[in-house]
Amino acid sequence: MPKKEQLAADTDNDTFLFVSSTNTKSVMAYDGETGAFLKKFANGGGLIEPEGIAFGPDGNLYVASRSDEVLRYDGEKGNFLDVFASGHGLVDPAGIAFGGPDNDLFIAAGLTDDGLGNQILRFDGDTGVFEAVVDPANAAGLDDPEALVFGPDGLLYVASAPESGPGEVLRYDPATNSFVDKFVPSSESNILDPTGMVFGPDGDLFLSSAATSEVMRYDGTTGDFEGVFITAGSGGLNEAEGMAFNSNGNLLVASELGHSVLEYDGTTGAFVGEFVVAGSGHLSEPTFITFGPPESDFFI
């Protein structure tokens, strides 16, 4: 059997793990159960230092690029399709997510050295047409947004990561583009440079602290701090970035300066092992991660 067909057969029923690899200007694909490298999935099209990644309602992969764009790639083959979103203040994009009443694309535009960006932008999820700035007056006090996710309550949660001082999680209503509240205020967050954010199977909220190489846990309903979930440097964690829970309920964390993806017990936070081994497939400085659809034929 040809090599590519054998890989397809071996992973036919698996979900795939996709990882943004900063220094290789690409998104890598790995076996979702074993962490084995499969292929360089998405690159080209002007992709620079990829960060946020998400599968859209059309099944394609969307990637935030430091070229100040969100690029779209074929969800099965990884081929570059087009520039989906750009302009309208979109600079230094980080986290991206589809959601809201119309399943639009929301993008965290980071804060550049010259003071640009620092806002959440909304684009039509089907066409990429610009729609609005979320909280245009910045009543929330947003400061260099990183990850953003939609919560079980349908609201948009955004990690605000100032250059100095503790970070926080802000909450917005996607139906009105308005600020709701500080779900995890900086005075109670106990976190520096929150970069990755994910809701766990039990509904709690997890934030990765890039500056201290650890992961914090918060009550998913109240935002109350529940403690350090993954201790600093556990398993070799070095600058914690994007996170995702796997099918076993364990937490995967991108170790940016460790050039790997590490696995931790989803209940205790104990280190399980190196899920994607350091440098696998030339992985270099991984940032955001996501699991892809289980039905894909991108090896065929």
N, C-alpha and C positions, 0 to 999 in steps of 0.2 A: 504494500500500500504506500503511495507517495506520502512524503513527510507531512504536508499540509493536510491531507485527508485524514492521516492518522491522528493529528492534533485535534481536528474537528470531531473525530469519533470519540477521542478520549475526554473531550470537554463538552460533549453534546448536550448534557443535561445540567451543566454547571452555570452558575452566574459568574460573570467576569468582573474583576476588580480593575478599575482604571485609575491611573495615578499621573498627576501632572509632574513632569520632570523638567525642572527649570533650566538646567545647563545643557540639556539635549534638545531643547525647544520642541518638545513633543509630549504626547500623552501615551503612556505605556499600558498595555493590557496584560493582565496576569490571571491565572486560573483562580477562581473565587473560592475554591476549597483547599488548594494546596499552596497557593502563592507562587507557583512556577511561572516563569516568564513565558509569554506566548508570542508577542510581537510588539513592535513600535506601531501603535494604532493610528494616531493622528499627528501630522506635522505638515509643514508647508503652509502656503497661503499667507505668509508673513507672520506666522506664529512666533512670538518672542516671550520668553519667561512665562509660560502658562501658569495660571493660578486656578480660579474657580472653574469647575466643570459640572455639567448637568445634562441629563438626557431630557430633551424637550417632548412636548405632546406628539410631535411628528416622528418620534423615535430616533432622531438624529442627536449627535453629541455637540454641545455648545461649550466653547472654551474661552475664558477671559484671557486676553493677550496684552502684554505690556506695550503693544503697538497702539494701545488705546482703542481697542475694538473687542467685540465678542464675535468669534469666528464659528462657523458651522461646518461640521464634518458628517459624512454619511455614517449612520448609526450601525451599519453592518460591516462596511469595508474600511471605514476610516478615511476615505478620500475627502479632500477639501472641497466644500461646496460653494461657500460664499462668505462675505462679511455680513453678518446678520444685524449687528448694531454698532453704531459709532456716532461721534459728534454729540452736540447738545450738552457739553460739559463732561463727557465720558473720558476720564483720564485715569491711568493707573488702576484699572479694574481688578478687584479681588474676588470676593464671593459673588455667586450668581444663583438665582433660584427662580423656578416657575411656580406661579400660584396666584392667589387672589380670585375675585369673582370671574374674571375672564381668562385665567391661566396665563397671565402676562409674564414677561421676563423682567425681573428686578435685579439691578446690578449695583454693587457697592463700588463707588468711585472713590479711590483713596485720596489722601491729602498729599499733594506734591510739594516740593521745596519752595515753589513760588506761590503757594497758597491756593492753587486751583484744586478742583475736585471737591472732596469732603461732602459728598451727598449720595443719596440713593436715587437712582434713575429707573424709570419704568418705560418699557418698550412693549409694543403689541406682540403677543406671543406667537402670532401667526405670520405677521408681515415684517416685524422688526421696526415698524414706524414708531418714532418717539411719541410718548404720551404725556409724561409728567415728571416733575421732580417731587419726590415724596417729602413732605414737610419742608417746603421751600424756604421758610423763614428760620429753619433749624431751631425750632422751639425745644427740641430734644437735647441740644448741645452735643450733637454728633461730632466725634473727633477721630478721624482716620478710620473709617469702617473696614472691617475685614470680612468674616463669615456672616452670612445671613441665611436663615432658614424659616420656613413656615411651621408654626406650632400646631398642636392638636386643636387649639381654639381658632385656627384660621388667621391669626395675626402674624405679622412679619417681625421676626426677632433679628436684631442686628448687633454684632459685637463691635463696640466702639473701643479703639485701641490707641489712646494718646501716646505720644513719644515718651512722656514721663508721667509717673503716677499710675494708680490702679485703673484698670479698664472697667467697663460696665456693659450691660445688655439693655438695649432700648427696644421698645415695642411700638409698632405702627399698625394702623388699620388700613389694609390695602383697598378697601372699598371707598375710602375717602381721602387716601394719601395723607392722613393726619397722624401726628404723634399721639400715642396713648399714655405711656408711662415709662418710667425706668424700672424695668422688671428686676434687674440686678443692679442696684446703684453702686457707684464706685466706692462709696463709704463702707459697703458691706461685701464687696466682691472677693477680696483677698487674692486678686489675680493681676498679673502684669502681662501686657501685650497678648490679650486673648485673640487667638487666630482661628482655630477650628471650633465648631459648635455643632452639637447633635443632640436630639432627644433620644433617650434610651428606651428599651422595650417596656420598662416600668413607668415611663412618663417623665422621669427626671431629666434635667438638662445638664449636659457636660460641656465644659469649655477647656480648650488646651491653652496652656500658658507658654508661649514661645520663649519668653525671656527667662523662665525658670525651669523649663523642661519638665513640666508636670501637668496633670489634668485635674481640674476641680469639678465638684458635683454640687448641683443646686436642686432644690425642690421644684419640680416642673409646674406646680400650680401657684406657689407663692413666691418663688425666686429666692427663698432663704438658702443661705450657704450651708451645705451639709458636710463639707470637709474635703480634704485632699483625697482624690480617688486613686491617682497614680502618682507615687512619690517621685521627687526630682531625680532624673537620671535612671529610673528603674529600667533594667534590661538594656541599658545603653542609650536610652532616650536622650536625644540631643537636639534641642529646639523643636518642641512639639508643634505640629501644624494641623492639617486636616484629619478628620476622624470619620469613622463609619462603623456601625455594628454589623457583624456578619450573621450568617444563618444560624450559627451556634449560640448567638447571643453574646459573643465576645466583642471587645472593642479593639478596632484597628486604629493605630495612630501613625501618621507620617512623621518620621524622624528626619528633619530636613538636613541637618549636618551629619547625621549618621547614614544618609543615603539609603534608607531602608524603610520598611513598614513593619511595625511591631504589633504583637497581639497580646491582649491582656484579658484576664477573666472578667466577664461582664458583670459579675456580682461583687467580687472582692477587689478588683483592680490589680490582682497579683500578675506578675509577668508570666506569660505562657511561652513565648518564643518569638523568633524572628520570622514573621510571616512572609515578607518579601526580603530576601537576604540582601545585604549591602551591595549595591552596584549591580544587582541582577538586571540583565538587559541594558547595562550602562545607565541604570537609574542614577540621577545626580540631582541632589537637593529637591526632593519631592515636597510638594506643598499640599494641594487639595486632592482628595480621593473620593471615589464614588463607586458603587456597584452598578453594573449595567444589566440590561435585560437578559434573562436566561435563554431566550430563543434568538440565536444569532448564527449566521453562517459565514462570519468574516474570514474564515480560513479556506473556504471553498473557492 
